[in-house]
Amino acid sequence: MPLLSIIIPSRTVDAPDLQRLQASLSHQSFQDFEVLVETSGNSEEAKAIAAQRASGEILAFFCADNDLQDRDFLRTMVWYARL
């Protein structure tokens, strides 16, 4: 079971912004996560649906256009979430 579930509501799984975010996630120093992309309903519905399917201890909600420049972003986020 992953520690972190990253939930991304998106209109389509082929969106260029989403592909860029997934690429930046692959370069993170912290890798104990799952990614759930939900395309159904509006943004709030998509978040709720994905949250029900998530298996991580910590849930993080990202927009598809996020680009994580700092390779330690997830590690720092998880550290603060566990305080």
DSSP file (Angstrom, degrees, kcal/mol; ACC not computed):
  #  RESIDUE AA STRUCTURE BP1 BP2  ACC     N-H-->O    O-->H-N    N-H-->O    O-->H-N    TCO  KAPPA ALPHA  PHI   PSI    X-CA   Y-CA   Z-CA
    1    1 A M              0   0    0      0, 0.0    55,-0.1     0, 0.0    56,-0.1   0.000 360.0 360.0 360.0 127.9    0.0    0.0    0.0
    2    2 A P        -     0   0    0      0, 0.0    55,-0.6     0, 0.0    31,-0.2  -0.366 360.0-138.2 -71.4 152.4    1.5    3.4   -1.0
    3    3 A L  S    S+     0   0    0     29,-0.7    55,-2.5    53,-0.2    54,-0.6   0.850  88.0  41.6 -74.2 -35.8    1.9    6.1    1.6
    4    4 A L  E     -ab  33  58A   0     28,-1.7    30,-2.1    52,-0.2     2,-0.5  -0.943  62.4-162.7-122.6 132.7    0.7    8.8   -0.7
    5    5 A S  E     -ab  34  59A   0     53,-3.0    55,-2.8    -2,-0.4     2,-0.6  -0.969  11.3-157.0-111.3 120.7   -2.2    8.9   -3.1
    6    6 A I  E     -ab  35  60A   0     28,-3.1    30,-3.1    -2,-0.5     2,-0.5  -0.877   9.4-162.0 -99.7 118.4   -2.0   11.7   -5.7
    7    7 A I  E     -ab  36  61A   0     53,-3.5    55,-2.6    -2,-0.6    30,-0.2  -0.879   9.3-178.1-107.7 127.1   -5.5   12.5   -7.0
    8    8 A I  E     -a   37   0A   0     28,-2.9    30,-1.9    -2,-0.5     2,-0.4  -0.932  14.3-154.5-129.2 107.2   -5.7   14.5  -10.3
    9    9 A P  E     +a   38   0A   0      0, 0.0    55,-0.5     0, 0.0     2,-0.3  -0.663  29.5 165.4 -76.6 135.2   -9.1   15.5  -11.7
   10   10 A S        -     0   0    0     28,-2.4     3,-0.1    -2,-0.4    -2,-0.0  -0.995  47.2-132.0-150.2 150.3   -8.7   15.9  -15.5
   11   11 A R  S    S+     0   0    0     -2,-0.3     2,-0.3     1,-0.2    -1,-0.1   0.826  96.5   6.4 -71.8 -30.4  -11.0   16.2  -18.5
   12   12 A T    >   -     0   0    0     26,-0.1     3,-0.9    -3,-0.1    -1,-0.2  -0.993  62.5-131.4-150.9 150.6   -8.9   13.6  -20.4
   13   13 A V  T 3  S+     0   0    0     -2,-0.3    -1,-0.0     1,-0.2    -2,-0.0   0.567 106.4  60.6 -79.6  -7.3   -6.0   11.3  -19.6
   14   14 A D  T 3  S+     0   0    0      4,-0.1    -1,-0.2     5,-0.0     5,-0.0   0.282  71.5 133.5-100.9   9.7   -4.2   12.5  -22.7
   15   15 A A    <>  -     0   0    0     -3,-0.9     4,-2.1     1,-0.1     5,-0.2  -0.367  59.5-133.3 -63.3 135.2   -4.0   16.2  -21.8
   16   16 A P  H  > S+     0   0    0      0, 0.0     4,-2.1     0, 0.0     5,-0.2   0.877 106.8  54.5 -56.7 -38.8   -0.5   17.7  -22.4
   17   17 A D  H  > S+     0   0    0      1,-0.2     4,-2.3     2,-0.2     5,-0.2   0.909 107.8  49.8 -61.7 -41.3   -0.5   19.3  -18.9
   18   18 A L  H  > S+     0   0    0      1,-0.2     4,-2.6     2,-0.2    -1,-0.2   0.900 109.1  51.1 -65.2 -41.3   -1.2   15.9  -17.3
   19   19 A Q  H  X S+     0   0    0     -4,-2.1     4,-1.9     2,-0.2    -1,-0.2   0.887 109.9  50.5 -62.7 -38.8    1.6   14.2  -19.2
   20   20 A R  H  X S+     0   0    0     -4,-2.1     4,-2.2     2,-0.2    -2,-0.2   0.907 110.7  49.2 -65.3 -42.2    4.0   17.0  -18.0
   21   21 A L  H  X S+     0   0    0     -4,-2.3     4,-2.2    43,-0.4    -2,-0.2   0.925 110.0  50.7 -63.5 -44.2    2.9   16.5  -14.4
   22   22 A Q  H  X S+     0   0    0     -4,-2.6     4,-1.5     1,-0.2    -1,-0.2   0.876 109.5  51.5 -62.7 -36.1    3.3   12.7  -14.7
   23   23 A A  H  X S+     0   0    0     -4,-1.9     4,-0.6     1,-0.2    -1,-0.2   0.915 109.9  48.6 -65.4 -42.1    6.8   13.3  -16.0
   24   24 A S  H >< S+     0   0    0     -4,-2.2     3,-0.7     1,-0.2    -2,-0.2   0.846 108.1  55.4 -68.5 -31.3    7.7   15.6  -13.1
   25   25 A L  H >< S+     0   0    0     -4,-2.2     3,-1.5     1,-0.2    -1,-0.2   0.861 100.2  59.7 -65.7 -34.9    6.3   13.0  -10.7
   26   26 A S  H 3< S+     0   0    0     -4,-1.5    -1,-0.2     1,-0.3    -2,-0.2   0.707 103.3  52.7 -68.1 -17.6    8.7   10.4  -12.1
   27   27 A H  T << S+     0   0    0     -3,-0.7    -1,-0.3    -4,-0.6    -2,-0.2   0.330  82.5 118.5 -98.9   6.4   11.7   12.6  -11.1
   28   28 A Q    <   -     0   0    0     -3,-1.5    44,-0.2     1,-0.1    43,-0.1  -0.445  65.5-137.0 -72.8 145.8   10.7   13.0   -7.5
   29   29 A S  S    S+     0   0    0     42,-3.3     2,-0.5    -2,-0.1    43,-0.1   0.788  94.5  67.3 -71.5 -27.6   13.0   11.7   -4.8
   30   30 A F        +     0   0    0     41,-0.5    -2,-0.1     1,-0.1    44,-0.1  -0.845  57.9 166.5 -94.4 124.4   10.0   10.3   -2.9
   31   31 A Q        +     0   0    0     -2,-0.5     2,-1.9     1,-0.1    -1,-0.1   0.308  38.8 108.9-124.2   8.5    8.4    7.4   -4.9
   32   32 A D        +     0   0    0    -30,-0.1   -28,-1.7     2,-0.0   -29,-0.7  -0.464  62.8 101.6 -86.7  67.5    6.0    5.7   -2.4
   33   33 A F  E     -a    4   0A   0     -2,-1.9     2,-0.3   -30,-0.2   -28,-0.2  -0.962  57.8-144.4-145.5 160.9    2.9    7.0   -4.2
   34   34 A E  E     -a    5   0A   0    -30,-2.1   -28,-3.1    -2,-0.3     2,-0.5  -0.908  18.1-139.4-119.8 154.5    0.1    6.1   -6.5
   35   35 A V  E     -a    6   0A   0     -2,-0.3     2,-0.5   -30,-0.2   -28,-0.2  -0.970  13.8-170.7-117.7 126.5   -1.5    8.4   -9.1
   36   36 A L  E     -a    7   0A   0    -30,-3.1   -28,-2.9    -2,-0.5     2,-0.6  -0.963   2.1-168.6-117.8 115.2   -5.2    8.4   -9.6
   37   37 A V  E     -a    8   0A   0     -2,-0.5     2,-0.5   -30,-0.2   -24,-0.1  -0.911   6.8-167.7-103.1 122.0   -6.5   10.4  -12.6
   38   38 A E  E     +a    9   0A   0    -30,-1.9   -28,-2.4    -2,-0.6     8,-0.1  -0.947  16.5 173.2-116.1 125.4  -10.3   10.8  -12.6
   39   39 A T        +     0   0    0     -2,-0.5     2,-0.3   -30,-0.2    -1,-0.1   0.415  46.9 102.0-109.5  -1.2  -12.1   12.1  -15.7
   40   40 A S  S    S-     0   0    0      6,-0.1     9,-0.1     5,-0.1   -30,-0.1  -0.636  79.6 -13.4 -91.2 144.5  -15.7   11.7  -14.7
   41   41 A G  S    S-     0   0    0     -2,-0.3     2,-0.0     4,-0.1    -3,-0.0  -0.042 101.1 -38.2  70.1-171.6  -17.9   14.5  -13.5
   42   42 A N  S  > S-     0   0    0      1,-0.1     4,-2.8   -33,-0.0     5,-0.2  -0.215  73.3 -86.9 -79.2 179.3  -16.8   18.0  -12.5
   43   43 A S  H  > S+     0   0    0      1,-0.2     4,-2.2     2,-0.2     5,-0.1   0.890 127.3  46.5 -58.0 -45.3  -13.7   18.6  -10.5
   44   44 A E  H  > S+     0   0    0      2,-0.2     4,-2.0     1,-0.2    -1,-0.2   0.902 114.2  47.8 -67.7 -40.9  -15.2   18.1   -7.1
   45   45 A E  H  > S+     0   0    0      1,-0.2     4,-2.5     2,-0.2    -2,-0.2   0.916 111.3  51.5 -63.7 -42.3  -17.0   14.9   -8.1
   46   46 A A  H  X S+     0   0    0     -4,-2.8     4,-2.4     1,-0.2     5,-0.2   0.899 108.9  50.5 -62.2 -41.3  -13.9   13.6   -9.7
   47   47 A K  H  X S+     0   0    0     -4,-2.2     4,-2.4    -5,-0.2    -1,-0.2   0.919 111.4  48.1 -62.2 -43.7  -11.9   14.2   -6.4
   48   48 A A  H  X S+     0   0    0     -4,-2.0     4,-1.5     2,-0.2    -2,-0.2   0.906 112.2  48.7 -65.3 -42.0  -14.5   12.4   -4.3
   49   49 A I  H  X S+     0   0    0     -4,-2.5     4,-1.1     1,-0.2    -2,-0.2   0.940 114.5  44.8 -63.3 -47.5  -14.6    9.4   -6.7
   50   50 A A  H  X S+     0   0    0     -4,-2.4     4,-1.4     1,-0.2     3,-0.3   0.874 108.2  57.9 -66.4 -37.0  -10.8    9.1   -6.7
   51   51 A A  H  < S+     0   0    0     -4,-2.4    -1,-0.2     1,-0.2    -2,-0.2   0.858 103.4  53.7 -62.4 -34.5  -10.6    9.6   -3.0
   52   52 A Q  H  < S+     0   0    0     -4,-1.5    -1,-0.2     1,-0.2    -2,-0.2   0.834 112.7  43.6 -67.8 -31.8  -12.8    6.6   -2.4
   53   53 A R  H  < S+     0   0    0     -4,-1.1    -2,-0.2    -3,-0.3    -1,-0.2   0.661  90.8 110.1 -85.7 -17.8  -10.5    4.4   -4.6
   54   54 A A     <  -     0   0    0     -4,-1.4   -49,-0.1     1,-0.1     5,-0.1  -0.244  45.2-171.2 -64.6 144.5   -7.3    5.7   -3.1
   55   55 A S        +     0   0    0    -51,-0.1    -1,-0.1     3,-0.1     2,-0.1   0.397  48.6 110.2-115.0   0.3   -5.2    3.4   -0.9
   56   56 A G        -     0   0    0      1,-0.1   -53,-0.2     2,-0.1   -52,-0.2  -0.364  68.6-133.0 -76.9 156.2   -2.7    5.8    0.4
   57   57 A E  S    S+     0   0    0    -55,-0.6     2,-0.4   -54,-0.6   -53,-0.2   0.814  97.9  44.3 -71.9 -32.7   -2.5    7.0    4.0
   58   58 A I  E    S-b    4   0A   0    -55,-2.5   -53,-3.0   -56,-0.1     2,-0.4  -0.949  76.0-151.9-117.4 132.7   -2.1   10.6    2.8
   59   59 A L  E     -b    5   0A   0     -2,-0.4     2,-0.4   -55,-0.2   -53,-0.2  -0.885  11.1-173.7-104.6 134.9   -4.2   12.1    0.0
   60   60 A A  E     -b    6   0A   0    -55,-2.8   -53,-3.5    -2,-0.4     2,-0.6  -0.997  11.3-152.4-127.6 131.7   -2.9   14.9   -2.2
   61   61 A F  E     +b    7   0A   0     -2,-0.4     2,-0.3   -55,-0.2   -53,-0.2  -0.913  20.0 179.0-108.5 117.7   -5.1   16.7   -4.7
   62   62 A F        -     0   0    0    -55,-2.6     2,-0.3    -2,-0.6    -2,-0.0  -0.857  26.9-126.0-116.3 150.3   -3.2   18.2   -7.7
   63   63 A C    >   -     0   0    0     -2,-0.3     3,-1.9   -55,-0.1   -53,-0.1  -0.679  29.6-117.9 -85.6 150.5   -4.3   20.1  -10.7
   64   64 A A  T 3  S+     0   0    0    -55,-0.5   -43,-0.4    -2,-0.3   -42,-0.1   0.757 111.7  60.7 -62.0 -24.3   -3.1   18.6  -14.0
   65   65 A D  T 3  S+     0   0    0    -45,-0.1    -1,-0.3   -44,-0.1     2,-0.1   0.374  76.5 118.0 -89.5   7.2   -1.2   21.8  -14.8
   66   66 A N    <   -     0   0    0     -3,-1.9     2,-0.4     2,-0.0   -42,-0.2  -0.481  44.9-167.1 -67.9 143.0    1.1   21.5  -11.8
   67   67 A D        -     0   0    0     -2,-0.1     2,-1.2   -43,-0.1   -46,-0.1  -0.947  13.2-145.4-134.0 112.5    4.8   21.0  -12.6
   68   68 A L        +     0   0    0     -2,-0.4   -41,-0.1   -47,-0.2     5,-0.1  -0.649  23.9 171.8 -86.0  96.4    6.9   20.0   -9.7
   69   69 A Q        +     0   0    0     -2,-1.2     2,-0.6     1,-0.0    -1,-0.2   0.858  62.3  72.2 -71.9 -37.6   10.2   21.7  -10.2
   70   70 A D  S >  S-     0   0    0      1,-0.1     3,-2.0     2,-0.0     4,-0.3  -0.717  72.5-152.2 -84.4 117.9   11.7   20.7   -6.9
   71   71 A R  T 3  S+     0   0    0     -2,-0.6   -42,-3.3     1,-0.3   -41,-0.5   0.623  95.9  53.0 -69.0 -10.4   12.5   17.0   -6.9
   72   72 A D  T 3> S+     0   0    0    -44,-0.2     4,-2.5   -43,-0.1    -1,-0.3   0.233  75.8 107.4-103.2  11.9   12.0   16.9   -3.1
   73   73 A F  H <> S+     0   0    0     -3,-2.0     4,-2.6     1,-0.2     5,-0.2   0.937  82.1  42.6 -56.5 -51.6    8.6   18.5   -3.2
   74   74 A L  H  > S+     0   0    0     -4,-0.3     4,-2.8     1,-0.2     5,-0.2   0.903 112.8  53.4 -65.2 -40.8    6.7   15.2   -2.4
   75   75 A R  H  > S+     0   0    0     -4,-0.2     4,-2.2     1,-0.2    -1,-0.2   0.927 112.9  44.1 -58.7 -45.5    9.2   14.2    0.3
   76   76 A T  H  X S+     0   0    0     -4,-2.5     4,-2.3     2,-0.2    -2,-0.2   0.906 112.7  51.9 -65.9 -42.7    8.8   17.6    2.0
   77   77 A M  H  X S+     0   0    0     -4,-2.6     4,-2.3    -5,-0.2    -2,-0.2   0.925 111.9  45.8 -60.9 -45.3    5.0   17.5    1.7
   78   78 A V  H  X S+     0   0    0     -4,-2.8     4,-1.6     2,-0.2    -1,-0.2   0.897 109.5  55.5 -66.2 -40.1    4.8   14.0    3.2
   79   79 A W  H  < S+     0   0    0     -4,-2.2     3,-0.3    -5,-0.2     4,-0.3   0.938 111.8  43.2 -57.1 -48.2    7.1   15.1    6.0
   80   80 A Y  H >< S+     0   0    0     -4,-2.3     3,-1.2     1,-0.2    -1,-0.2   0.876 110.5  55.9 -66.5 -37.6    4.9   18.0    7.0
   81   81 A A  H 3< S+     0   0    0     -4,-2.3    -1,-0.2     1,-0.2    -2,-0.2   0.789 106.8  51.0 -65.5 -26.6    1.7   15.9    6.6
   82   82 A R  T 3<        0   0    0     -4,-1.6    -1,-0.2    -3,-0.3    -2,-0.2   0.454 360.0 360.0 -92.6  -0.7    3.1   13.4    9.1
   83   83 A L    <         0   0    0     -3,-1.2    -1,-0.2    -4,-0.3    -2,-0.1   0.517 360.0 360.0 -62.9 360.0    3.9   15.9   11.8
